[in-house]
Amino acid sequence: MKKVILSAFGLFVFATVSANAQTQAAQTAPTQTTAAAAQDNKTPVKVEELPEAVKTALSSDSGLKEWTPTTAFLVKDAAGKEYYAIEMKKGEEKGAIKLDKDGNQVK
């Protein structure tokens, strides 16, 4: 009787571990494809060549006034949307923002 109970318990533990491993593998797969999709078509753009609406948004937003744009890229994603990915710096802090051609923030 002990052997039957121990065998059943062992089978239960094995099934639980196996199911958990399959669930984790399924959860990481979309993240990897999303990361690959995030590396869409990026074209470097000089900060001074950004559209006026983008420059205005960067200088007029109270939260962004203290930040200085360092690099910018025109990104075209897989869906065909275009936006500007702008890396910014404030002292030692670094950050990034995504704005469309009209200066609206892209999420």
KADA-V910560 format. One record per backbone hydrogen bond with DSSP energy under -0.5 kcal/mol. CO is the residue of the C=O (numbers start at 1). NH is the residue of the N-H. If there is no record, write none. Layout:
# KADA-V910560
CO,NH + CO,NH
This chain:
# KADA-V910560
1,5 + 2,6 + 3,7 + 4,8 + 5,9 + 6,10 + 7,11 + 8,12 + 9,13 + 10,14 + 11,15 + 12,16 + 13,17 + 14,18 + 15,19 + 16,20 + 17,21 + 18,22 + 19,23 + 20,24 + 21,25 + 22,26 + 23,27 + 24,28 + 25,29 + 26,30 + 27,31 + 28,32 + 29,33 + 30,34 + 31,35 + 32,36 + 33,37 + 34,38 + 35,39 + 36,39 + 38,40 + 40,42 + 41,43 + 41,76 + 43,74 + 45,72 + 46,49 + 47,50 + 51,54 + 51,55 + 52,56 + 53,57 + 54,58 + 55,59 + 56,60 + 57,61 + 61,64 + 61,65 + 64,67 + 67,69 + 68,89 + 71,87 + 72,45 + 73,75 + 73,85 + 74,43 + 75,77 + 75,83 + 76,41 + 77,80 + 81,77 + 83,75 + 83,85 + 84,86 + 84,99 + 85,73 + 85,87 + 86,97 + 87,70 + 87,71 + 88,95 + 89,68 + 90,93 + 93,90 + 95,88 + 97,86 + 98,106 + 99,84 + 100,103 + 104,100
